[in-house]
Amino acid sequence: MDNFQWERYHRNIIAEGFDEEAQLRLMESNVCVVGAGGLGSSVLNYLVAAGVGSITVVESDKISLSNLQRQVLYSTADIGESKAEIAARRLSSLNPSCRLNVVDERLDDMNAETIITGHDVVIDCTDNYSSRYIIDGVCERLKIPMVYGTAQDWGGQVSVFHYVDNAGKHSGSYKNLYPDEPVQKDLVGVVSPVVGIIGSMQAVEVIKIITGKGITLSGRLFNVDALTLQFNIFDIE
């Protein structure tokens, strides 16, 4: 690690329970973020800033006015532009050392395995059940950890699937949480800071998985109700 990198990541390195080896692991890691909307904006900002070495951004949508209430990677001037391209441009200016690979297409059954193969962790920042089940299935086949997150109204959830912890315990799959695919609503509300809470939690889980530090949400579900400020963690059978 050179002097520039040491100064850039110094607050990571001196944090209790972290160290230079952990930072080097981040810098050598390769993660895939599916979705660059509300959750993705938070996840991407923090992982790029933290020093993740390579990130694949999978997103096919264009930026719309209604996105700007919660998708903090974008501005009014970006309306109509590709989310993936604008996200990569902004994130590159934040940390030029991070290699950003843009996949400007929707993840589906045909391309998912090709896109996901070779990554250390996959982060689910999607807003629909069908994409989550696709990610879940591919991560199960490829044995790649999946960090799940969702936000709606005043609350949200975070968990980790397809991860084997230091004790050799396997975390199971998204299907363990939702065996049957729920009915997808056309539109759901979300209070804008809630996606920041959930996205930040997802980023923390990714960092713990990559560095081997701490205890992850493997086999557990983090649930928050921001309206009442209640946080709970449940075991997933």
FENWO-V361925 format. One record per backbone hydrogen bond with DSSP energy under -1.0 kcal/mol. CO is the residue of the C=O (numbers start at 1). NH is the residue of the N-H. If there is no record, write none. Layout:
co=<CO,CO>
nh=<NH,NH>
This chain:
co=<2,3,4,5,9,10,12,15,19,20,21,22,23,24,26,26,29,30,31,32,33,34,37,38,39,40,41,42,43,44,45,46,47,53,54,55,56,57,58,61,63,64,65,67,67,70,71,75,76,78,81,82,83,84,85,86,87,88,89,90,91,95,99,101,103,103,108,111,112,113,116,121,122,123,128,129,130,131,132,133,134,135,136,137,138,139,139,145,146,147,148,150,152,153,154,155,156,157,158,159,160,161,163,165,169,172,173,174,189,191,193,194,195,196,197,198,199,200,201,202,203,204,205,206,207,208,217,217,219,221,222,223,224,225,225,230,232,234>
nh=<6,7,8,9,13,14,15,18,23,24,25,26,27,28,29,53,54,120,56,123,58,125,41,42,43,44,45,46,47,48,49,50,52,99,31,101,33,103,35,83,80,67,68,70,71,72,74,78,79,81,63,86,87,88,89,90,91,92,93,94,95,98,55,57,59,105,112,115,116,117,119,32,147,34,132,133,134,135,136,137,138,139,140,141,142,143,144,122,161,124,159,157,155,191,226,152,224,150,222,148,219,146,171,168,165,162,176,178,153,194,197,198,199,200,201,202,203,204,205,206,207,208,209,210,211,212,160,220,236,234,158,232,156,229,230,225,223,221>
